[in-house]
């Protein structure tokens, strides 16, 4: 039996399976207009919303699927009676909870979520609800394009889309006459849309006098530097514990032990494209065979696998030819991830590329930036951190990033300095990179996205007052990066 796409399938009265229908109107041509009855989505708000704004606290749409693909449990279900958030709370209506299974964010988490039945128990999971685009650009789409409302109307074959209210589409599942057509972005136009959650926006077209559909010829918007930031809850020596969703470009690099089974944590890294990770050259002084290396993305805990992590073997790695292992000048390396397909890392809230800077990027002195890694809490510690940490530091002016200020250690034009400039209080808790953080990212906000400014390279101790850490200046290596990433 051949497979028929839902886009090609015509629906009769019997194909509306879930909700009661009532007759709303009879048109002059005899066509029946039916209306679907639905229950309250809980509280006031736009129940037709197809994306959430900010953290989704006010989201009242009808999305009910989580990132793993599971269906949400009804908030009124008795199995949630002992959960903190359920549809029977006194403030349930205010929180958007009730007799439904739609995604909500009652606890002000980073995005809407719900309870699902997984591995024999009921647990919470973030929903796959798309975030409303904050970008003005309508020439591209985010994610699968569920929230795309631009005016592109050409398909991959060059055909023009048919209007969603074209009479030739009568009987198709997705048209301007669908009950929730406005929420799906359908109407009296022929613009590309994705009303059914397909891989990307599409539309109906006529090919050889036959009605069919095609994907639209439009690019996906870059998500580099975007994140679901969670405010750190626990302060520790040298920084703050954090989640990978706050730093989804963070990579953990492991190396096989030479004379014993198992592997060891080697260094940090940063994802700059689907198949390429930047790191520090000094991490690879042992000249490991590429097949002895492994890169893990999407992991909050250093050695504990995460539900959304992605692991890759290394195809090859490239150390800058002019790297100086005495001064750490040109301390930069590129790792190519191994994959059977063109794409390696899959974009998600836990795995995402960082934006590379423009060559002429100029940030003001003392700009606050962030670094992340699994390194030690302090120089004297015998162990690396078990959990990802973040630290907040400021960019030092070039006049304060000199050999004179760094106890006569060599500082070159390929380096920059950043450190915690706070004074007074608990000086033992100054933020800084430490052993094990090497190769990780120093990122700063630029145009509302996190941008890679430096690669963690070296320092004098960890968290010393008035002594910054030293980072590889990424703007000096943009051509080197592009040249080495070419096939």
C-alpha positions, 0 to 999 in steps of 0.5 A: 500500500502506498503512503499518502502524505496528510498534505495530499489527503482529502478529509471528509466529515468522518475524518474529524476524529477527536472533538464534537462538531456543530453546524455553523453555517450553510453556504450558498453552494451547499457547503457545510461550515463546521465548528470544532468544540474544545475545552478551556485552555486554562486562564485567559490568553491567546489559545491560538498562539503557535509560539511562546514569547520570552519564557512562555509564562503567559503562553496559553496555546494548545501545544502538547508535545515535548522535545522527546516526542512524548505527549503531555499528561493532562494537568487534571490527571489524578497521577499528578495529584502529589506534584507541585503543579497540577490542574487542581491547585487553587491558582491553577487558572491563573497559571494556565493549568486545568482540564487539558494537557497543553504546555505551560510554564507555571514555575517561571522556568526557561520555557513551557513544559509539562509532565510525561510518562517516561521510564516508568514514572511521571516526570517533567520535560520541556515542550517542543513549542517553538519560541516566537522569533524576535528577529525582523528577518522574514527571509529565513525560518527558525527551527521547523518554521512553525512560527514563520509568517514571512512572504516567501512564495517559491518552492525548491523547484521554482514553482509559485505557491497556490493561495491557501484560499484557492478553490482548487484546495477544497477538501485538502487538510490545510487551507484558509477554511480550516477552523484554526487557519488564522493560528496556523498562518493560513489565509488569503495569500500564497506564502509558505507556511508549516501548519502540520509540523513538517520539516520546513515550510511548504505550500501547495503547487500545480505540477503538470496540471496535477495538484501536489505540494513542495517544500519552499526554497528558503534558508533556515535562520542561524541560531548561533549564540541563542540560548535558554539562559537559566540563572545559576542557583549555586555559587561555588569557588571560582564561579557558578554551577550552570546548565548546558542550556545556558552554554549550549556551544560548550564541548567536552573533549575526552582522550583514550588512556594509552596504557589502560582501559577507559578515557580521561577528560582532556579539555573544553571546546566550543562548537562553531559549526555543525561539524567543527569545534574550536579548542586550544592547541596546548591541549593536544601536545601529546599528539593523540591519534584522532581516533583516540579523541571523543567530543561530547556536546550537550552535557551538564555533568562532566562524566554523567551522560545527559538525555540530550547529549551528542557524542562524536568521534574526531575525523581530524584535528588541526593545530596552528602551525605557529603555535609556541608551546613556551609562550602559548602564542597562536594557542588554537586548534580545530577539530572536525567531527566524524559523521556519516552525513553532511551534518554532524551536531543537531541544533537543540536547546542543549547543543548550538553553535556560537557566533563567530565575531566580525573581523572588525569587532570592537568591544569597550574596555571592561565589557562583561563577558562569560566563560564556561567549562568543567575545570577545577574550582581552584589551582590546588584542587586535585579534581575537575568540576563534576558539573559545568560552571560559568564565570563572569569576567571583564575585558581588560584594556590592552594597556593592562594586558602586557608582560609588565602586568603579568610578571614578565610573561610573554603577551602577544597581539594574539592574546587578550586578558579578562578577569573578575574586577570586583574589589572588597568582600570575599576575594577567595571567590573571584571568577576565573578560568582554571585547569581543565577549562582550557579550550573553552569559550569566552563569549560576550553579547553582540547584537543580542547574541553570544559571540565568541571573543576568546579561547581559554588559554593560560593564566597565573593561578586561578582567581587571583586579585588583579591578575586576569586570565589570558585568552586566544584572540579569535578575531585574529584567526577568522581567516585561519578558521575558514581556510581550514574548514574548507573541504 
